[in-house]
Amino acid sequence: PLCSNNNPYASFGATLARDEEQNLWSTPHDVTHTEADDDRVLYNMIVVRNQLDKDSEEWQKLNYDIYTLRQTRKEVRSRWKHILEDLGFQKEADSLLSVTKLSIISDSQNMGKARDILLKLSEETNIFPTSWELSERYLFVLDRLIALDAADEFFKMASVVYPKRPSGERVDDSQKTP
């Protein structure tokens, strides 16, 4: 079996490339991509783009918008992961950030606190870009952090690492405090 031509991994690269095109978040085979409103927006953009002629200006604009949205999501996820790792969750960061349609809120009482912290993060830090619409995915992450009694520490760390700046004021990486 090791030498046969029936290798199930032979087309892995091609499959991975196709999955990445359809993948709306950063996890291959993510079947949850139309579960939340922000996922539906991206999914609809991809559907419209795929119906257009690749040489058209509309296709190029949509392709750029899709790329920009994906990059923004990756940047936000990277910021969250960075803070989680700084809090000591090096091995758990990816699993804490993993949200699928099977994810559940551990305690319904945590939902209110998770919403409050998410709003505070968006208003008092730059962990999210200014144009970012809050994603419910991060409510699940905050629920997990509340259960681990680490949500307040996460907020404090986010306030230090990604402090709110007046509009127009930019920070380069050398000015960020670890």
PyRosetta script that sets phi, psi and omega in degrees:
from pyrosetta import init, pose_from_sequence

init()
pose = pose_from_sequence("PLCSNNNPYASFGATLARDEEQNLWSTPHDVTHTEADDDRVLYNMIVVRNQLDKDSEEWQKLNYDIYTLRQTRKEVRSRWKHILEDLGFQKEADSLLSVTKLSIISDSQNMGKARDILLKLSEETNIFPTSWELSERYLFVLDRLIALDAADEFFKMASVVYPKRPSGERVDDSQKTP")
pose.set_psi(1, -29.9)
pose.set_omega(1, -179.4)
pose.set_phi(2, -70.0)
pose.set_psi(2, -26.3)
pose.set_omega(2, -177.4)
pose.set_phi(3, -102.9)
pose.set_psi(3, -1.4)
pose.set_omega(3, -176.9)
pose.set_phi(4, -75.4)
pose.set_psi(4, 167.1)
pose.set_omega(4, 178.1)
pose.set_phi(5, -87.1)
pose.set_psi(5, 8.6)
pose.set_omega(5, 179.8)
pose.set_phi(6, -94.5)
pose.set_psi(6, 37.5)
pose.set_omega(6, -178.3)
pose.set_phi(7, -71.9)
pose.set_psi(7, 116.9)
pose.set_omega(7, -178.4)
pose.set_phi(8, -69.0)
pose.set_psi(8, -13.4)
pose.set_omega(8, -177.9)
pose.set_phi(9, -99.9)
pose.set_psi(9, 3.2)
pose.set_omega(9, -175.3)
pose.set_phi(10, -60.8)
pose.set_psi(10, -38.0)
pose.set_omega(10, -177.7)
pose.set_phi(11, -101.5)
pose.set_psi(11, 20.2)
pose.set_omega(11, -175.8)
pose.set_phi(12, -56.4)
pose.set_psi(12, -44.3)
pose.set_omega(12, -179.0)
pose.set_phi(13, -60.7)
pose.set_psi(13, -43.9)
pose.set_omega(13, 179.7)
pose.set_phi(14, -67.2)
pose.set_psi(14, -41.0)
pose.set_omega(14, 178.4)
pose.set_phi(15, -63.7)
pose.set_psi(15, -43.0)
pose.set_omega(15, -179.6)
pose.set_phi(16, -61.2)
pose.set_psi(16, -41.1)
pose.set_omega(16, 179.5)
pose.set_phi(17, -64.4)
pose.set_psi(17, -42.5)
pose.set_omega(17, 177.9)
pose.set_phi(18, -65.8)
pose.set_psi(18, -41.4)
pose.set_omega(18, 179.3)
pose.set_phi(19, -62.3)
pose.set_psi(19, -39.4)
pose.set_omega(19, -178.9)
pose.set_phi(20, -64.1)
pose.set_psi(20, -35.3)
pose.set_omega(20, 178.5)
pose.set_phi(21, -64.8)
pose.set_psi(21, -40.7)
pose.set_omega(21, -178.9)
pose.set_phi(22, -86.0)
pose.set_psi(22, -17.9)
pose.set_omega(22, -176.7)
pose.set_phi(23, -70.7)
pose.set_psi(23, 128.6)
pose.set_omega(23, -178.0)
pose.set_phi(24, -97.5)
pose.set_psi(24, -23.4)
pose.set_omega(24, 175.1)
pose.set_phi(25, -109.9)
pose.set_psi(25, -146.9)
pose.set_omega(25, -173.8)
pose.set_phi(26, -112.7)
pose.set_psi(26, 5.7)
pose.set_omega(26, -178.8)
pose.set_phi(27, -106.0)
pose.set_psi(27, 121.4)
pose.set_omega(27, 177.5)
pose.set_phi(28, -59.3)
pose.set_psi(28, 150.1)
pose.set_omega(28, 179.8)
pose.set_phi(29, 63.3)
pose.set_psi(29, 26.1)
pose.set_omega(29, 179.4)
pose.set_phi(30, -75.0)
pose.set_psi(30, 108.3)
pose.set_omega(30, -178.3)
pose.set_phi(31, -89.9)
pose.set_psi(31, 5.3)
pose.set_omega(31, -176.3)
pose.set_phi(32, -95.7)
pose.set_psi(32, 8.5)
pose.set_omega(32, -169.1)
pose.set_phi(33, -65.2)
pose.set_psi(33, -11.3)
pose.set_omega(33, 176.2)
pose.set_phi(34, -116.8)
pose.set_psi(34, 20.7)
pose.set_omega(34, -178.0)
pose.set_phi(35, -80.8)
pose.set_psi(35, -34.7)
pose.set_omega(35, -177.9)
pose.set_phi(36, -109.4)
pose.set_psi(36, 159.3)
pose.set_omega(36, -177.4)
pose.set_phi(37, -58.7)
pose.set_psi(37, -43.5)
pose.set_omega(37, -178.4)
pose.set_phi(38, -67.0)
pose.set_psi(38, -29.0)
pose.set_omega(38, 175.4)
pose.set_phi(39, -69.6)
pose.set_psi(39, -39.3)
pose.set_omega(39, 180.0)
pose.set_phi(40, -64.1)
pose.set_psi(40, -37.4)
pose.set_omega(40, 178.4)
pose.set_phi(41, -60.0)
pose.set_psi(41, -49.5)
pose.set_omega(41, 180.0)
pose.set_phi(42, -64.6)
pose.set_psi(42, -42.9)
pose.set_omega(42, 179.4)
pose.set_phi(43, -59.5)
pose.set_psi(43, -44.6)
pose.set_omega(43, 179.9)
pose.set_phi(44, -64.7)
pose.set_psi(44, -36.8)
pose.set_omega(44, 176.6)
pose.set_phi(45, -62.3)
pose.set_psi(45, -41.4)
pose.set_omega(45, 179.7)
pose.set_phi(46, -65.3)
pose.set_psi(46, -42.8)
pose.set_omega(46, 179.5)
pose.set_phi(47, -61.8)
pose.set_psi(47, -46.0)
pose.set_omega(47, 179.9)
pose.set_phi(48, -64.2)
pose.set_psi(48, -45.2)
pose.set_omega(48, 179.9)
pose.set_phi(49, -58.9)
pose.set_psi(49, -42.2)
pose.set_omega(49, -177.6)
pose.set_phi(50, -68.8)
pose.set_psi(50, -15.1)
pose.set_omega(50, 177.5)
pose.set_phi(51, -90.3)
pose.set_psi(51, -9.0)
pose.set_omega(51, -177.8)
pose.set_phi(52, -93.4)
pose.set_psi(52, 159.9)
pose.set_omega(52, 175.0)
pose.set_phi(53, -71.6)
pose.set_psi(53, 130.6)
pose.set_omega(53, -175.7)
pose.set_phi(54, -62.0)
pose.set_psi(54, -21.9)
pose.set_omega(54, -179.6)
pose.set_phi(55, -87.2)
pose.set_psi(55, -4.4)
pose.set_omega(55, -175.5)
pose.set_phi(56, -80.5)
pose.set_psi(56, 155.9)
pose.set_omega(56, 178.2)
pose.set_phi(57, -66.6)
pose.set_psi(57, -36.4)
pose.set_omega(57, 178.8)
pose.set_phi(58, -62.6)
pose.set_psi(58, -41.6)
pose.set_omega(58, 179.2)
pose.set_phi(59, -62.4)
pose.set_psi(59, -44.9)
pose.set_omega(59, -179.5)
pose.set_phi(60, -63.0)
pose.set_psi(60, -41.1)
pose.set_omega(60, 179.0)
pose.set_phi(61, -64.8)
pose.set_psi(61, -47.0)
pose.set_omega(61, 178.7)
pose.set_phi(62, -63.0)
pose.set_psi(62, -40.6)
pose.set_omega(62, 179.2)
pose.set_phi(63, -61.2)
pose.set_psi(63, -42.3)
pose.set_omega(63, 177.3)
pose.set_phi(64, -63.9)
pose.set_psi(64, -44.2)
pose.set_omega(64, 179.6)
pose.set_phi(65, -62.6)
pose.set_psi(65, -40.5)
pose.set_omega(65, 178.5)
pose.set_phi(66, -64.3)
pose.set_psi(66, -47.2)
pose.set_omega(66, 178.6)
pose.set_phi(67, -59.7)
pose.set_psi(67, -44.6)
pose.set_omega(67, -179.2)
pose.set_phi(68, -62.8)
pose.set_psi(68, -44.0)
pose.set_omega(68, 179.8)
pose.set_phi(69, -63.9)
pose.set_psi(69, -43.2)
pose.set_omega(69, 178.2)
pose.set_phi(70, -63.2)
pose.set_psi(70, -42.3)
pose.set_omega(70, 179.5)
pose.set_phi(71, -64.6)
pose.set_psi(71, -39.3)
pose.set_omega(71, 178.3)
pose.set_phi(72, -62.8)
pose.set_psi(72, -43.7)
pose.set_omega(72, 178.1)
pose.set_phi(73, -61.7)
pose.set_psi(73, -42.4)
pose.set_omega(73, 179.3)
pose.set_phi(74, -64.5)
pose.set_psi(74, -38.6)
pose.set_omega(74, 178.7)
pose.set_phi(75, -64.3)
pose.set_psi(75, -44.5)
pose.set_omega(75, 179.1)
pose.set_phi(76, -62.9)
pose.set_psi(76, -45.5)
pose.set_omega(76, 178.7)
pose.set_phi(77, -61.0)
pose.set_psi(77, -40.2)
pose.set_omega(77, 178.9)
pose.set_phi(78, -63.6)
pose.set_psi(78, -39.3)
pose.set_omega(78, 177.7)
pose.set_phi(79, -63.3)
pose.set_psi(79, -45.1)
pose.set_omega(79, 178.9)
pose.set_phi(80, -62.5)
pose.set_psi(80, -43.7)
pose.set_omega(80, -179.6)
pose.set_phi(81, -62.7)
pose.set_psi(81, -41.4)
pose.set_omega(81, 179.1)
pose.set_phi(82, -58.2)
pose.set_psi(82, -46.4)
pose.set_omega(82, -179.7)
pose.set_phi(83, -66.7)
pose.set_psi(83, -43.3)
pose.set_omega(83, 178.5)
pose.set_phi(84, -59.1)
pose.set_psi(84, -41.9)
pose.set_omega(84, 178.8)
pose.set_phi(85, -65.9)
pose.set_psi(85, -38.7)
pose.set_omega(85, 177.0)
pose.set_phi(86, -64.9)
pose.set_psi(86, -27.6)
pose.set_omega(86, 178.0)
pose.set_phi(87, -82.7)
pose.set_psi(87, -1.5)
pose.set_omega(87, 177.2)
pose.set_phi(88, 102.4)
pose.set_psi(88, 8.3)
pose.set_omega(88, -179.6)
pose.set_phi(89, -98.6)
pose.set_psi(89, 46.0)
pose.set_omega(89, -177.4)
pose.set_phi(90, -58.1)
pose.set_psi(90, -47.6)
pose.set_omega(90, -176.5)
pose.set_phi(91, -81.0)
pose.set_psi(91, -23.2)
pose.set_omega(91, -175.1)
pose.set_phi(92, -98.3)
pose.set_psi(92, -7.7)
pose.set_omega(92, -172.7)
pose.set_phi(93, -55.8)
pose.set_psi(93, -48.8)
pose.set_omega(93, -178.5)
pose.set_phi(94, -63.0)
pose.set_psi(94, -40.9)
pose.set_omega(94, -179.9)
pose.set_phi(95, -71.7)
pose.set_psi(95, -32.6)
pose.set_omega(95, 175.8)
pose.set_phi(96, -66.2)
pose.set_psi(96, -32.8)
pose.set_omega(96, -179.0)
pose.set_phi(97, -86.9)
pose.set_psi(97, -10.1)
pose.set_omega(97, -178.3)
pose.set_phi(98, -78.2)
pose.set_psi(98, 118.6)
pose.set_omega(98, 178.9)
pose.set_phi(99, -128.9)
pose.set_psi(99, 126.5)
pose.set_omega(99, 176.8)
pose.set_phi(100, -127.1)
pose.set_psi(100, 177.6)
pose.set_omega(100, 179.3)
pose.set_phi(101, -68.1)
pose.set_psi(101, -12.2)
pose.set_omega(101, 177.0)
pose.set_phi(102, -88.3)
pose.set_psi(102, -7.9)
pose.set_omega(102, -179.8)
pose.set_phi(103, -67.7)
pose.set_psi(103, 143.0)
pose.set_omega(103, 179.5)
pose.set_phi(104, -129.1)
pose.set_psi(104, 158.0)
pose.set_omega(104, 173.8)
pose.set_phi(105, -80.4)
pose.set_psi(105, 128.5)
pose.set_omega(105, -174.5)
pose.set_phi(106, -68.9)
pose.set_psi(106, -32.9)
pose.set_omega(106, -178.6)
pose.set_phi(107, -147.4)
pose.set_psi(107, 123.5)
pose.set_omega(107, -176.2)
pose.set_phi(108, -61.9)
pose.set_psi(108, -24.6)
pose.set_omega(108, 177.5)
pose.set_phi(109, -69.6)
pose.set_psi(109, -23.5)
pose.set_omega(109, 178.9)
pose.set_phi(110, -72.8)
pose.set_psi(110, -21.0)
pose.set_omega(110, -175.2)
pose.set_phi(111, -60.0)
pose.set_psi(111, -44.4)
pose.set_omega(111, 179.6)
pose.set_phi(112, -62.1)
pose.set_psi(112, -45.3)
pose.set_omega(112, 179.3)
pose.set_phi(113, -66.0)
pose.set_psi(113, -39.7)
pose.set_omega(113, 178.7)
pose.set_phi(114, -62.2)
pose.set_psi(114, -42.7)
pose.set_omega(114, 177.9)
pose.set_phi(115, -62.3)
pose.set_psi(115, -43.9)
pose.set_omega(115, 179.8)
pose.set_phi(116, -61.0)
pose.set_psi(116, -44.6)
pose.set_omega(116, -179.6)
pose.set_phi(117, -66.6)
pose.set_psi(117, -40.9)
pose.set_omega(117, 179.2)
pose.set_phi(118, -61.7)
pose.set_psi(118, -42.8)
pose.set_omega(118, 177.4)
pose.set_phi(119, -64.7)
pose.set_psi(119, -42.0)
pose.set_omega(119, 177.5)
pose.set_phi(120, -62.2)
pose.set_psi(120, -40.4)
pose.set_omega(120, 177.7)
pose.set_phi(121, -60.8)
pose.set_psi(121, -41.6)
pose.set_omega(121, -178.2)
pose.set_phi(122, -72.9)
pose.set_psi(122, -31.4)
pose.set_omega(122, -177.2)
pose.set_phi(123, -88.0)
pose.set_psi(123, -32.6)
pose.set_omega(123, -170.5)
pose.set_phi(124, -111.1)
pose.set_psi(124, 0.0)
pose.set_omega(124, 178.0)
pose.set_phi(125, -136.9)
pose.set_psi(125, 172.1)
pose.set_omega(125, 174.2)
pose.set_phi(126, -107.9)
pose.set_psi(126, 28.7)
pose.set_omega(126, 178.7)
pose.set_phi(127, -66.5)
pose.set_psi(127, -27.2)
pose.set_omega(127, 174.5)
pose.set_phi(128, -110.5)
pose.set_psi(128, 142.4)
pose.set_omega(128, 174.0)
pose.set_phi(129, -62.7)
pose.set_psi(129, 157.9)
pose.set_omega(129, -176.8)
pose.set_phi(130, -61.8)
pose.set_psi(130, -30.9)
pose.set_omega(130, -178.8)
pose.set_phi(131, -86.8)
pose.set_psi(131, 0.9)
pose.set_omega(131, -174.0)
pose.set_phi(132, -71.9)
pose.set_psi(132, 131.5)
pose.set_omega(132, 170.6)
pose.set_phi(133, -93.2)
pose.set_psi(133, 129.4)
pose.set_omega(133, -174.3)
pose.set_phi(134, -57.5)
pose.set_psi(134, 133.6)
pose.set_omega(134, -178.6)
pose.set_phi(135, -99.3)
pose.set_psi(135, 137.4)
pose.set_omega(135, 179.0)
pose.set_phi(136, -68.1)
pose.set_psi(136, -15.2)
pose.set_omega(136, 176.2)
pose.set_phi(137, -57.3)
pose.set_psi(137, -37.6)
pose.set_omega(137, -177.2)
pose.set_phi(138, -75.9)
pose.set_psi(138, -16.0)
pose.set_omega(138, 170.5)
pose.set_phi(139, -65.7)
pose.set_psi(139, -39.7)
pose.set_omega(139, 178.2)
pose.set_phi(140, -65.3)
pose.set_psi(140, -40.3)
pose.set_omega(140, 179.0)
pose.set_phi(141, -64.4)
pose.set_psi(141, -45.1)
pose.set_omega(141, 179.6)
pose.set_phi(142, -65.6)
pose.set_psi(142, -35.6)
pose.set_omega(142, 175.0)
pose.set_phi(143, -58.0)
pose.set_psi(143, -43.2)
pose.set_omega(143, 178.7)
pose.set_phi(144, -64.9)
pose.set_psi(144, -40.3)
pose.set_omega(144, 179.1)
pose.set_phi(145, -67.9)
pose.set_psi(145, -35.6)
pose.set_omega(145, 175.5)
pose.set_phi(146, -63.0)
pose.set_psi(146, -44.6)
pose.set_omega(146, 178.8)
pose.set_phi(147, -61.5)
pose.set_psi(147, -31.4)
pose.set_omega(147, 178.6)
pose.set_phi(148, -89.2)
pose.set_psi(148, 2.3)
pose.set_omega(148, -178.5)
pose.set_phi(149, 58.8)
pose.set_psi(149, 39.4)
pose.set_omega(149, -178.1)
pose.set_phi(150, -124.7)
pose.set_psi(150, 3.9)
pose.set_omega(150, -176.1)
pose.set_phi(151, -65.8)
pose.set_psi(151, -43.2)
pose.set_omega(151, -179.9)
pose.set_phi(152, -65.8)
pose.set_psi(152, -38.9)
pose.set_omega(152, 176.8)
pose.set_phi(153, -65.6)
pose.set_psi(153, -36.9)
pose.set_omega(153, 177.2)
pose.set_phi(154, -61.0)
pose.set_psi(154, -46.2)
pose.set_omega(154, -179.9)
pose.set_phi(155, -61.4)
pose.set_psi(155, -44.4)
pose.set_omega(155, 179.4)
pose.set_phi(156, -60.2)
pose.set_psi(156, -44.7)
pose.set_omega(156, -179.8)
pose.set_phi(157, -65.1)
pose.set_psi(157, -41.7)
pose.set_omega(157, 178.4)
pose.set_phi(158, -62.6)
pose.set_psi(158, -36.3)
pose.set_omega(158, 178.7)
pose.set_phi(159, -66.0)
pose.set_psi(159, -32.9)
pose.set_omega(159, 179.7)
pose.set_phi(160, -79.8)
pose.set_psi(160, -47.2)
pose.set_omega(160, -174.5)
pose.set_phi(161, -76.5)
pose.set_psi(161, -36.9)
pose.set_omega(161, -178.5)
pose.set_phi(162, -125.7)
pose.set_psi(162, 64.3)
pose.set_omega(162, -177.8)
pose.set_phi(163, -67.0)
pose.set_psi(163, 151.7)
pose.set_omega(163, 178.1)
pose.set_phi(164, -70.2)
pose.set_psi(164, 131.9)
pose.set_omega(164, 178.4)
pose.set_phi(165, -113.7)
pose.set_psi(165, 147.9)
pose.set_omega(165, 173.2)
pose.set_phi(166, -59.2)
pose.set_psi(166, 147.3)
pose.set_omega(166, -177.5)
pose.set_phi(167, -57.8)
pose.set_psi(167, 139.2)
pose.set_omega(167, -179.3)
pose.set_phi(168, 92.9)
pose.set_psi(168, -21.1)
pose.set_omega(168, 179.4)
pose.set_phi(169, -86.3)
pose.set_psi(169, 125.3)
pose.set_omega(169, -177.2)
pose.set_phi(170, -107.1)
pose.set_psi(170, 151.6)
pose.set_omega(170, 177.1)
pose.set_phi(171, -122.8)
pose.set_psi(171, 130.4)
pose.set_omega(171, 173.7)
pose.set_phi(172, -93.9)
pose.set_psi(172, 167.2)
pose.set_omega(172, -174.3)
pose.set_phi(173, -60.8)
pose.set_psi(173, -26.9)
pose.set_omega(173, -178.8)
pose.set_phi(174, -71.9)
pose.set_psi(174, -18.8)
pose.set_omega(174, -180.0)
pose.set_phi(175, -89.2)
pose.set_psi(175, -15.1)
pose.set_omega(175, -179.7)
pose.set_phi(176, -71.5)
pose.set_psi(176, 139.3)
pose.set_omega(176, 176.0)
pose.set_phi(177, -91.3)
pose.set_psi(177, 138.5)
pose.set_omega(177, -178.3)
pose.set_phi(178, -70.7)
pose.dump_pdb("model.pdb")
